């Protein structure tokens, strides 16, 4: 659960989106974050049930391949791998800047060369921790995630108290229950807000990418994913209500373009001499996510390589640390190159590459939701619970994300909606980046299909009736060990 929360980067995500969301929907920002939670919970349910029958670290890649065939499965895996490449450099950049601000080294935080060098070093260090082992990663994340969640909630409580007692230095307003109405600002504003909300929740599935390295592999990672989304919901709503109540709509709207700088400016007003706590929360959030975001991409690379969907070298396991070292270092290396090249173009280009994430996220989340219903199609009518939790829920979540995907494409086609307002080939830079990533992926997939046919011989299947989606409950003390000998209904059929 800690890995899932850390990959989502709660403090950084909130700092980045709260201003733009308020600029779109005003006081109804908490409602939009609540609405964004719905598709995330429904897709988390799909991850949970698909993981019951296939504890493959490739998650979406493996599940979609089994349910919908190798072509869709390969594209799902490609989308996951590319999200890590796009975002790791930006997370490291923010982590370095906020660490320097926390230490009152503002001049160094504004030095582009220093920030870039330290960001690259941070990526290398975090990648090394990933390679050394998941246990070390988890222990580090325990400290980082607790620090940022506690800091965020402390910030929310103090801000809310000052807003209510009239001691806010800004345009404080009293919170009301109708703030939780996502439709209060209208349809167009809701769409834009939901897109930002999806970005804020993205990352919890990292917990499931560790299923092959987890005790209770068939159930624990899926439950962790669901619980992670609920913890995020509570944290996001608390901070959103507190920030809107303390700062007011006008201040947040005027500073929406500053993104994560909003927390930096509010920290001193709200916490006084304790402002470093909020800055440290954002710093630890970005640093933690720099490490955990590498996990899904590297594990997906491992899964694809051992099924001959990518070069076999990516399936190499370190003989001592027992982690996919080659795929982990490759993801980090490509992410560093992307960060340096895009940053050299302009800082705005880096922001546009993050905006393109919405396309990739919505795509592979939607594929997972559809794959769940398709794979379990013969089991859906056997109980109301199966029909709702494994069929209707994931499909509704997938349709919501596909709708957001289409709306995102339409929105990003207009260059005016990019961070620079400039046009690349007549389109907004984020859409061009997204199209380029998918286009390169399709070209490489076709090339690999022509050169290596093994993976494309796999055929979609359906759930074995004995692999019931909702099996009888077992005592935790007698739960079967996936590493033990003998049959286990949770683990049968793990490989096609």
Helices and strands as residue ranges (DSSP letters): H 2-8, H 10-25, G 26-28, H 29-53, H 60-68, H 70-102, H 106-109, H 112-132, H 134-165, G 177-180, H 187-201, H 206-209, G 211-213, H 220-254, G 256-258, H 261-271, G 272-274, H 275-306, G 312-315, H 325-345, H 347-355, H 357-375, G 380-382, H 384-385, I 386-392, H 393-412, G 415-417, E 423-424, E 427-428, H 429-451, G 454-457
